[in-house]
Amino acid sequence: MDVVSIDKACVCITTMNVCIVAAFFGALGSSFLYGYNLSVVNAPAVYIKAFYNKTWMERYGEHIPAETVTLLWSITVSIFSIGGLIGALSVSFIIKALGRKGTLLLNNGFAVIAALLLSLGEKSRSFEMLIIGRLIMGVDSGIALSALPMYLGEISPRHIRGSIGQFNSILICLGVFAGQVLGLPELLGQESRWNFLFSFLALPAVLQLCVLPFLPESPRYLLMEKRDEAGAEKAFQRFLGKKDVSQELEEVHAEARAQDNLHIVSVLQLLKNPAVRWQLITIIVTMACYQLCGLNAIWYYTNGILREAGFANNLLPYITLSTGAIETLAAITSGLVIERIGRKPLLIFGFSSMAVFFSLLTVFLNFQDSVSWMPYLSYICILAVIASFCSGPGGIPFILTGELFEQSYRPAAFMIAGTVNWLSNFTVGLLFPFIQELLQAFAFLVFVGVCTLGSIYLYVVLPETKNKTFMDISQSFAKINKMPNPSLGQEMELVLSIKPDTNGKAQDVTKTESSF
C-alpha cells in the first residue's frame, strides 16, 4: 500500500471516529430515550395500576373504580404522544435560537426533569407526577426526533451520511431492547423496583451532557445561518479529519447562493412554495407510512400468539426479547448496507416485505385454532415484519427529511414531518382497537394496503439520494415540481459569483477557496 492510500485510509478512519462519537452520544440522549419509553411502561403496568389504587384509597378512603384506573392508565400511556406533538411543533423555534447541538443539550433538561417526576411519583403519593413526567418525556422525544436527524445529516460527509443517520434508528431499537431487558422480573420489573426503571432515563441524558459540549456544532448551520465562516471551517476540520476543507466550504457557499436570499422559512412559506412541493408530499407520505404501516399494532397480538403456541405466561417476557433483538440486528444491518444499496431500494423492500408478511400473518391467524403448529408460523411472521420495518422504513424517513430539503427549508420540514409522525402515532393507538374489533384477524389487511401504496408511491416519485449533495437532490425534483433546472450560464454564475470578504471588498470565490 502506497503512502497516499495510507493517508486516505487514516483520514477516513478519523472522519468516521469523530462522526461516530457525535452520532452515538447524540442518539444516546435522544432517540435511545424515545425507544426506551416505548417499551418501559409495559413491564410495570400492573404495579403502576396498583399504585394508582393505593393512592386513591389514601386520598378518598375507597377503592378506585375500574373505569377510572383504566382512564388514568390510558392517559399515562397516550399523553406521551401528545408531548411528542408539542415537541415537534416547537422544535423549529428552539433550533433557530440555539442551533442543532444547543437544542440537543437543552433537551437533556427535559429528560432529567421527567426522570425525577416519574421516579419520585410513588414516594410522593402522586400519580399526577407520573402523568406529567410522561408528558415531558414526550416533549423530549418530539424535539429529539427532529433535532438529532438534522444534526447528523449536516455533520456527515455525503458518502457516509446514510450510515451516520441510521444511528437514530439503531439507538431507538436499542432503547426498546433495553426497556425490555431492564423490565424483566429479575432486574427492575418488580413491585419494589419499578420506579428505578424511570430513574434510568437520567443516565443517557447525563452522558450526552458530558460529551456533546466538546463536539462541534453543525458546520452548515454555523456558515449559512450564523455567518461564522471561521467556526464552520474548524467544525469541518474536526468532522472530516483534514485541514483543507475548502471544497466543503464552497459546496455550502454554492447552496447558499442558489437559495437567493437565504433566510429560514416558516411552515406556511414552505407549504406555499412550489419548488419543494413534491419533496414535502414525499416526506408526509413516508412519515405517515412509518407510523401507519402497522408495526405498533403487532404488539397487540404478540403475547396472544405466544400463549396459543403453548408458552407459559411467566416465559413471555423472555421470549418477546427476541423482538427487540431482531429490531436491533435489522437496524444495524441497514446502517451497514445503506450506502451500498441506497435509501430508495431499502424503503421499497421494507414496505413491500411488510405487506407480504402481514398477508401471511392474516392467513396463519385464521387457521391458528385448527392447526397446532400454526402459532409458530404466526410468530415467525411477526419477527419478519419487525425485521422488514427496521431494514429501511424504521430509520430512513428521518434521513430523507434532512436530505430532501436545503438549509433554509429544513427546520420547517422537520416540524411538518414530526407533526405527521406524532398525529399518525396517535391515530393508530386510537383507531386500531376498533379496527381489530371489527375485522378481527383481517385487521392487518389495512396495513397491507398502506404498505403497498407506500411502496408504489416511493417507486414512482422518490429519487435516490445516496452520495448526492443537497443541491443535487433538490435539482432531481425540479422536473416533477415543474421548475426549470439551472442553465449552464446560471451554474457558471454561481461558481464565479463575487462575495464580500471581511473587509467589505469584492472577493472572487476561487481565490477564497485557495485560502483554506
C-alpha positions as CSV (number, residue, x, y, z in Angstrom):
1,M,0.0,0.0,0.0
2,D,1.5,3.4,-1.0
3,V,1.7,6.5,1.2
4,V,-1.3,8.2,-0.5
5,S,-3.5,5.2,0.2
6,I,-2.5,5.1,3.8
7,D,-3.2,8.8,4.2
8,K,-6.6,8.4,2.7
9,A,-7.4,5.5,4.9
10,C,-6.3,7.4,8.0
11,V,-8.4,10.4,7.0
12,C,-11.4,8.1,6.5
13,I,-10.9,6.5,9.9
14,T,-10.5,9.9,11.6
15,T,-13.7,11.2,10.0
16,M,-15.6,8.1,11.0
17,N,-14.3,8.3,14.6
18,V,-15.5,11.9,15.2
19,C,-18.8,11.4,13.3
20,I,-19.5,8.1,15.1
21,V,-18.8,9.7,18.5
22,A,-21.2,12.6,17.7
23,A,-23.8,10.2,16.3
24,F,-23.6,7.7,19.2
25,F,-23.8,10.2,22.0
26,G,-26.2,12.4,20.2
27,A,-28.5,9.5,19.7
28,L,-27.9,8.1,23.2
29,G,-29.5,11.1,24.9
30,S,-32.2,11.4,22.2
31,S,-33.5,8.5,20.1
32,F,-32.4,5.9,22.7
33,L,-34.7,7.5,25.3
34,Y,-37.5,7.6,22.8
35,G,-37.2,3.8,22.1
36,Y,-36.8,3.1,25.9
37,N,-40.0,5.0,26.6
38,L,-41.9,2.9,24.0
39,S,-41.3,-0.3,25.9
40,V,-40.5,0.6,29.5
41,V,-44.2,1.1,30.6
42,N,-45.2,-2.5,29.7
43,A,-43.4,-4.4,32.5
44,P,-44.5,-2.3,35.5
45,A,-48.1,-1.7,34.2
46,V,-49.7,-3.9,36.9
47,Y,-47.7,-2.3,39.7
48,I,-48.4,1.3,38.5
49,K,-52.2,0.5,38.4
50,A,-51.8,-0.9,42.0
51,F,-50.1,2.4,43.0
52,Y,-53.0,4.3,41.5
53,N,-55.4,2.3,43.6
54,K,-53.4,2.7,46.7
55,T,-53.0,6.4,46.3
56,W,-56.8,6.8,45.6
57,M,-57.5,4.8,48.8
58,E,-55.3,7.1,50.8
59,R,-56.9,10.2,49.4
60,Y,-60.6,9.3,49.2
61,G,-60.9,6.2,51.5
62,E,-62.3,3.9,48.8
63,H,-61.1,1.7,46.0
64,I,-60.6,3.3,42.7
65,P,-63.4,2.4,40.2
66,A,-62.2,0.1,37.4
67,E,-63.1,2.6,34.7
68,T,-61.2,5.3,36.5
69,V,-58.0,3.3,36.7
70,T,-58.3,2.4,33.1
71,L,-58.7,6.0,32.2
72,L,-55.7,7.1,34.3
73,W,-53.6,4.3,32.7
74,S,-54.7,5.3,29.2
75,I,-53.8,8.9,29.9
76,T,-50.4,7.9,31.3
77,V,-49.6,5.9,28.1
78,S,-51.2,8.2,25.4
79,I,-50.0,11.5,26.8
80,F,-46.5,10.6,25.6
81,S,-47.7,11.1,22.1
82,I,-49.3,14.4,22.9
83,G,-46.0,15.6,24.4
84,G,-44.3,14.4,21.3
85,L,-46.6,16.5,19.1
86,I,-45.8,19.6,21.4
87,G,-42.1,18.9,21.0
88,A,-42.3,18.6,17.2
89,L,-44.3,21.8,16.9
90,S,-41.8,23.8,19.0
91,V,-38.5,22.4,17.6
92,S,-38.0,24.8,14.7
93,F,-38.2,27.8,17.1
94,I,-35.7,26.2,19.5
95,I,-33.3,25.2,16.7
96,K,-33.4,28.8,15.3
97,A,-32.4,30.2,18.7
98,L,-29.9,27.5,19.9
99,G,-28.7,25.6,16.9
100,R,-28.7,21.9,16.4
101,K,-26.3,21.0,19.2
102,G,-27.7,23.5,21.6
103,T,-31.2,22.1,21.1
104,L,-30.0,18.6,21.9
105,L,-28.2,19.8,25.0
106,L,-31.3,21.8,26.2
107,N,-33.4,18.7,25.6
108,N,-31.5,16.8,28.2
109,G,-33.0,19.1,30.8
110,F,-36.5,17.7,29.8
111,A,-35.2,14.1,30.2
112,V,-33.8,14.8,33.7
113,I,-36.9,16.6,34.9
114,A,-39.1,13.7,33.5
115,A,-36.9,11.1,35.2
116,L,-37.3,12.9,38.6
117,L,-41.0,13.2,38.3
118,L,-41.5,9.6,37.2
119,S,-39.2,8.0,39.7
120,L,-40.4,10.1,42.7
121,G,-44.1,9.9,41.9
122,E,-44.6,6.8,44.0
123,K,-42.8,8.2,47.1
124,S,-44.7,11.5,46.8
125,R,-48.0,9.6,46.5
126,S,-48.8,11.5,43.3
127,F,-49.9,9.7,40.2
128,E,-50.1,13.2,38.6
129,M,-46.3,13.3,38.7
130,L,-46.2,10.2,36.6
131,I,-48.6,11.7,34.0
132,I,-46.7,15.0,33.9
133,G,-43.4,13.1,33.6
134,R,-44.7,11.1,30.7
135,L,-45.9,14.3,29.0
136,I,-42.4,16.0,29.5
137,M,-40.7,12.8,28.2
138,G,-42.9,13.0,25.1
139,V,-41.8,16.7,24.6
140,D,-38.2,15.5,24.8
141,S,-38.8,12.8,22.2
142,G,-40.6,15.1,19.9
143,I,-37.7,17.5,19.9
144,A,-35.1,14.8,19.7
145,L,-36.6,13.1,16.6
146,S,-36.3,16.3,14.7
147,A,-33.1,17.9,16.1
148,L,-31.0,14.7,16.0
149,P,-31.5,13.7,12.3
150,M,-31.0,17.3,11.3
151,Y,-27.7,17.4,13.2
152,L,-26.5,14.0,11.9
153,G,-27.3,14.9,8.3
154,E,-25.4,18.2,8.4
155,I,-22.2,16.9,10.1
156,S,-21.8,13.8,7.9
157,P,-19.8,13.6,4.7
158,R,-22.2,12.7,1.9
159,H,-20.6,9.2,1.3
160,I,-21.5,8.1,4.9
161,R,-24.5,10.4,5.5
162,G,-26.9,7.4,5.4
163,S,-24.9,5.2,7.7
164,I,-24.4,8.0,10.3
165,G,-28.1,8.9,10.0
166,Q,-29.1,5.3,10.8
167,F,-27.7,5.8,14.3
168,N,-31.1,7.3,15.0
169,S,-32.9,4.1,14.2
170,I,-30.3,1.8,15.8
171,L,-30.4,3.6,19.1
172,I,-34.3,3.6,19.0
173,C,-34.1,-0.2,18.7
174,L,-31.5,-0.5,21.4
175,G,-33.7,1.7,23.6
176,V,-36.7,-0.6,23.1
177,F,-34.5,-3.6,23.8
178,A,-33.0,-2.0,27.0
179,G,-36.6,-1.3,28.2
180,Q,-37.5,-5.0,27.7
181,V,-34.4,-6.3,29.4
182,L,-34.5,-4.0,32.4
183,G,-38.2,-4.7,32.8
184,L,-37.5,-8.4,33.5
185,P,-38.6,-9.6,36.9
186,E,-35.1,-10.5,37.9
187,L,-34.0,-6.9,37.3
188,L,-36.3,-3.9,37.7
189,G,-39.6,-5.4,36.8
190,Q,-40.7,-5.9,40.4
191,E,-43.1,-4.0,42.7
192,S,-40.3,-2.7,44.9
193,R,-38.1,-1.6,42.0
194,W,-40.3,-0.3,39.1
195,N,-39.6,3.3,39.9
196,F,-35.9,2.7,39.1
197,L,-37.0,1.9,35.5
198,F,-37.8,5.6,35.2
199,S,-34.7,6.8,37.1
200,F,-32.6,5.2,34.4
201,L,-33.9,7.9,32.0
202,A,-31.5,10.4,33.5
203,L,-28.3,8.3,32.8
204,P,-28.2,8.6,28.9
205,A,-29.1,12.3,29.2
206,V,-26.3,13.0,31.7
207,L,-23.8,11.0,29.5
208,Q,-24.8,13.2,26.5
209,L,-24.3,16.3,28.6
210,C,-20.8,15.2,29.4
211,V,-19.7,14.5,25.8
212,L,-21.7,16.7,23.4
213,P,-20.4,20.1,24.5
214,F,-16.9,19.0,23.4
215,L,-18.1,18.2,19.8
216,P,-18.6,20.9,17.1
217,E,-21.9,22.5,16.1
218,S,-23.2,21.7,12.6
219,P,-20.8,23.5,10.2
220,R,-23.6,24.1,7.7
221,Y,-25.6,25.9,10.5
222,L,-22.6,28.0,11.5
223,L,-21.8,29.1,8.0
224,M,-25.3,29.5,6.4
225,E,-27.3,30.7,9.4
226,K,-24.8,32.3,11.8
227,R,-22.4,33.5,9.1
228,D,-19.5,32.2,11.2
229,E,-17.1,31.0,8.5
230,A,-14.2,30.5,10.9
231,G,-16.3,28.4,13.2
232,A,-17.6,26.4,10.2
233,E,-14.1,25.8,8.9
234,K,-13.0,24.4,12.3
235,A,-16.1,22.2,12.6
236,F,-15.5,20.8,9.1
237,Q,-11.9,20.1,10.0
238,R,-12.9,18.3,13.2
239,F,-15.5,16.2,11.4
240,L,-13.5,15.5,8.3
241,G,-10.2,15.0,9.9
242,K,-8.3,17.2,7.5
243,K,-7.0,20.8,7.3
244,D,-8.0,21.7,3.7
245,V,-11.8,21.9,3.8
246,S,-12.2,24.5,1.0
247,Q,-14.2,22.1,-1.2
248,E,-16.8,21.5,1.6
249,L,-17.0,25.2,2.4
250,E,-17.5,26.1,-1.3
251,E,-20.3,23.4,-1.5
252,V,-22.1,25.2,1.3
253,H,-21.5,28.6,-0.3
254,A,-22.9,27.4,-3.6
255,E,-26.1,26.1,-1.9
256,A,-26.4,29.5,-0.1
257,R,-26.1,31.4,-3.4
258,A,-28.6,29.1,-5.1
259,Q,-31.2,30.0,-2.4
260,D,-31.1,33.7,-3.4
261,N,-32.0,35.5,-0.1
262,L,-31.1,32.9,2.5
263,H,-33.4,33.0,5.5
264,I,-35.2,30.3,7.5
265,V,-38.7,29.9,6.0
266,S,-41.8,29.4,8.1
267,V,-44.1,26.4,7.8
268,L,-46.6,28.4,5.9
269,Q,-44.0,29.6,3.4
270,L,-42.8,26.0,2.9
271,L,-46.4,24.9,2.3
272,K,-46.8,27.6,-0.4
273,N,-43.5,27.1,-2.2
274,P,-44.0,25.2,-5.4
275,A,-40.2,24.5,-5.7
276,V,-40.4,22.0,-2.8
277,R,-44.0,20.7,-3.2
278,W,-43.1,17.1,-4.1
279,Q,-40.4,16.9,-1.5
280,L,-43.0,17.9,1.1
281,I,-45.6,15.4,-0.2
282,T,-42.9,12.7,-0.2
283,I,-42.0,13.4,3.4
284,I,-45.6,13.5,4.5
285,V,-46.4,10.2,2.8
286,T,-43.2,8.5,4.0
287,M,-43.6,9.7,7.6
288,A,-47.3,8.7,7.6
289,C,-46.4,5.2,6.3
290,Y,-43.8,5.0,9.0
291,Q,-46.5,5.1,11.7
292,L,-49.5,3.6,9.8
293,C,-47.6,0.6,8.4
294,G,-48.8,-1.5,11.4
295,L,-45.7,-2.1,13.5
296,N,-47.3,-0.7,16.6
297,A,-50.3,-2.9,16.1
298,I,-48.1,-6.0,16.1
299,W,-47.7,-5.8,19.8
300,Y,-51.4,-6.3,20.4
301,Y,-51.1,-9.8,19.0
302,T,-47.6,-11.0,20.1
303,N,-48.4,-12.3,23.6
304,G,-51.7,-13.8,22.5
305,I,-49.9,-15.8,19.7
306,L,-47.3,-17.0,22.1
307,R,-49.9,-18.2,24.5
308,E,-51.7,-20.1,21.7
309,A,-48.4,-21.7,20.9
310,G,-48.4,-23.1,24.5
311,F,-45.8,-20.9,26.2
312,A,-46.4,-20.2,29.8
313,N,-47.2,-16.6,30.9
314,N,-44.1,-16.4,33.0
315,L,-41.9,-17.1,29.9
316,L,-43.5,-14.5,27.7
317,P,-41.2,-11.6,28.8
318,Y,-38.1,-13.6,27.9
319,I,-39.5,-14.8,24.5
320,T,-40.5,-11.3,23.5
321,L,-36.9,-10.2,24.0
322,S,-36.4,-11.8,20.5
323,T,-38.5,-9.0,19.0
324,G,-36.1,-6.3,20.4
325,A,-33.1,-8.3,19.4
326,I,-34.4,-8.7,15.8
327,E,-35.2,-4.9,15.7
328,T,-31.7,-4.0,16.7
329,L,-30.0,-6.5,14.4
330,A,-32.0,-5.4,11.4
331,A,-31.3,-1.7,12.1
332,I,-27.5,-2.3,12.4
333,T,-27.6,-4.3,9.1
334,S,-29.4,-1.5,7.4
335,G,-26.8,1.0,8.6
336,L,-24.0,-1.1,7.2
337,V,-25.6,-1.5,3.7
338,I,-27.4,1.7,3.2
339,E,-24.5,3.4,1.3
340,R,-24.2,0.4,-1.0
341,I,-27.9,-0.3,-1.7
342,G,-29.3,3.2,-1.3
343,R,-32.3,4.7,0.5
344,K,-35.0,4.0,-2.1
345,P,-34.4,0.3,-2.5
346,L,-34.3,-0.3,1.3
347,L,-37.6,1.7,1.8
348,I,-39.4,-0.2,-1.0
349,F,-38.1,-3.5,0.1
350,G,-39.1,-2.8,3.7
351,F,-42.7,-1.8,3.0
352,S,-43.1,-4.5,0.3
353,S,-41.9,-7.2,2.7
354,M,-44.2,-6.0,5.4
355,A,-47.1,-6.2,3.0
356,V,-46.2,-9.8,2.2
357,F,-45.7,-10.9,5.8
358,F,-48.9,-9.1,7.0
359,S,-50.8,-11.1,4.3
360,L,-49.2,-14.4,5.5
361,L,-49.9,-13.4,9.1
362,T,-53.6,-12.9,8.3
363,V,-53.8,-16.4,6.8
364,F,-52.0,-18.0,9.7
365,L,-54.1,-16.2,12.3
366,N,-57.3,-17.5,10.6
367,F,-56.0,-21.1,10.8
368,Q,-54.4,-20.8,14.3
369,D,-57.2,-22.6,16.2
370,S,-57.4,-25.5,13.8
371,V,-53.7,-26.3,13.3
372,S,-51.5,-26.9,16.3
373,W,-48.2,-25.6,14.8
374,M,-49.8,-22.5,13.1
375,P,-49.0,-20.1,16.0
376,Y,-45.3,-20.8,15.5
377,L,-45.6,-19.6,11.9
378,S,-47.6,-16.6,13.1
379,Y,-44.8,-15.6,15.4
380,I,-42.2,-16.1,12.7
381,C,-44.2,-13.7,10.6
382,I,-44.2,-11.2,13.4
383,L,-40.4,-11.3,13.6
384,A,-40.2,-11.0,9.8
385,V,-42.5,-7.9,9.9
386,I,-40.3,-6.3,12.6
387,A,-37.1,-7.1,10.6
388,S,-38.6,-5.7,7.4
389,F,-39.6,-2.5,9.2
390,C,-36.2,-1.9,10.7
391,S,-34.4,-2.7,7.4
392,G,-35.5,0.6,6.0
393,P,-38.8,2.2,7.0
394,G,-37.7,2.4,10.6
395,G,-35.0,5.0,10.1
396,I,-34.7,6.2,6.6
397,P,-37.8,8.6,6.7
398,F,-35.8,10.8,9.2
399,I,-32.7,10.7,7.0
400,L,-34.8,11.7,4.0
401,T,-36.4,14.7,5.8
402,G,-32.9,16.1,6.2
403,E,-31.8,15.2,2.7
404,L,-34.7,16.4,0.5
405,F,-34.6,20.0,1.8
406,E,-31.9,22.6,1.6
407,Q,-30.8,24.6,4.7
408,S,-33.5,27.3,4.8
409,Y,-36.4,24.8,4.5
410,R,-35.1,22.2,6.8
411,P,-36.4,23.3,10.3
412,A,-39.9,23.8,8.9
413,A,-39.8,20.5,7.1
414,F,-38.8,18.7,10.3
415,M,-41.7,20.4,12.1
416,I,-44.2,19.1,9.5
417,A,-42.6,15.7,9.4
418,G,-42.7,15.5,13.2
419,T,-46.3,16.6,13.4
420,V,-47.4,14.0,10.8
421,N,-45.3,11.4,12.8
422,W,-47.0,12.0,16.1
423,L,-50.5,12.5,14.8
424,S,-50.2,9.2,12.9
425,N,-48.9,7.6,16.0
426,F,-51.9,8.9,18.0
427,T,-54.3,7.8,15.2
428,V,-53.1,4.2,15.2
429,G,-53.4,4.0,19.0
430,L,-56.9,5.5,18.9
431,L,-58.3,3.6,15.9
432,F,-56.6,0.2,15.9
433,P,-58.6,-1.3,18.8
434,F,-61.8,-0.5,16.9
435,I,-60.4,-1.8,13.6
436,Q,-59.3,-5.0,15.3
437,E,-62.7,-5.5,17.0
438,L,-64.5,-5.0,13.7
439,L,-62.2,-7.0,11.4
440,Q,-60.6,-9.5,13.9
441,A,-57.7,-11.3,12.2
442,F,-58.3,-9.5,8.9
443,A,-57.3,-6.2,10.6
444,F,-53.8,-6.5,9.2
445,L,-55.1,-6.2,5.6
446,V,-55.5,-2.5,6.3
447,F,-51.7,-2.3,6.8
448,V,-51.1,-4.4,3.7
449,G,-52.9,-1.7,1.8
450,V,-50.8,1.1,3.5
451,C,-47.5,-0.6,2.8
452,T,-48.4,-1.5,-0.8
453,L,-49.5,2.1,-1.6
454,G,-46.4,3.5,0.1
455,S,-44.1,1.2,-1.9
456,I,-45.7,2.3,-5.2
457,Y,-45.5,6.0,-4.4
458,L,-41.8,5.7,-3.4
459,Y,-41.0,3.7,-6.6
460,V,-42.7,6.3,-8.8
461,V,-41.7,9.6,-7.1
462,L,-38.6,9.2,-4.9
463,P,-35.2,9.7,-6.5
464,E,-32.1,8.0,-5.0
465,T,-30.2,10.4,-2.7
466,K,-27.1,8.4,-1.6
467,N,-23.8,10.2,-2.1
468,K,-25.5,13.3,-3.5
469,T,-25.2,16.9,-2.4
470,F,-28.3,18.7,-1.0
471,M,-28.3,20.8,-4.2
472,D,-28.2,17.7,-6.4
473,I,-31.1,16.2,-4.6
474,S,-33.2,19.4,-4.9
475,Q,-32.5,19.6,-8.6
476,S,-33.6,16.0,-9.1
477,F,-37.1,17.2,-8.1
478,A,-37.1,20.1,-10.5
479,K,-38.9,18.3,-13.3
480,I,-41.8,16.9,-11.1
481,N,-42.1,20.3,-9.4
482,K,-42.2,21.9,-12.9
483,M,-39.3,24.1,-12.0
484,P,-36.6,24.9,-14.6
485,N,-33.1,23.4,-14.0
486,P,-30.4,26.0,-13.8
487,S,-28.8,26.6,-17.2
488,L,-25.1,26.3,-17.8
489,G,-24.7,30.0,-17.7
490,Q,-26.6,30.2,-14.3
491,E,-24.4,27.4,-12.9
492,M,-21.2,29.3,-14.0
493,E,-22.6,32.4,-12.5
494,L,-23.0,30.6,-9.2
495,V,-19.5,29.2,-9.3
496,L,-17.9,32.5,-10.3
497,S,-20.1,34.8,-8.2
498,I,-18.5,37.5,-6.2
499,K,-19.0,37.7,-2.4
500,P,-17.7,40.4,0.0
501,D,-14.7,39.5,2.2
502,T,-14.4,40.5,5.9
503,N,-13.1,43.9,4.8
504,G,-16.1,44.7,2.7
505,K,-14.2,44.3,-0.6
506,A,-15.3,42.2,-3.5
507,Q,-13.5,38.9,-3.5
508,D,-13.6,36.1,-6.1
509,V,-14.8,32.7,-4.7
510,T,-11.9,30.8,-6.4
511,K,-9.4,33.0,-4.5
512,T,-11.4,32.4,-1.3
513,E,-11.1,28.6,-1.8
514,S,-7.3,28.7,-2.0
515,S,-7.0,30.3,1.4
516,F,-8.4,27.3,3.3
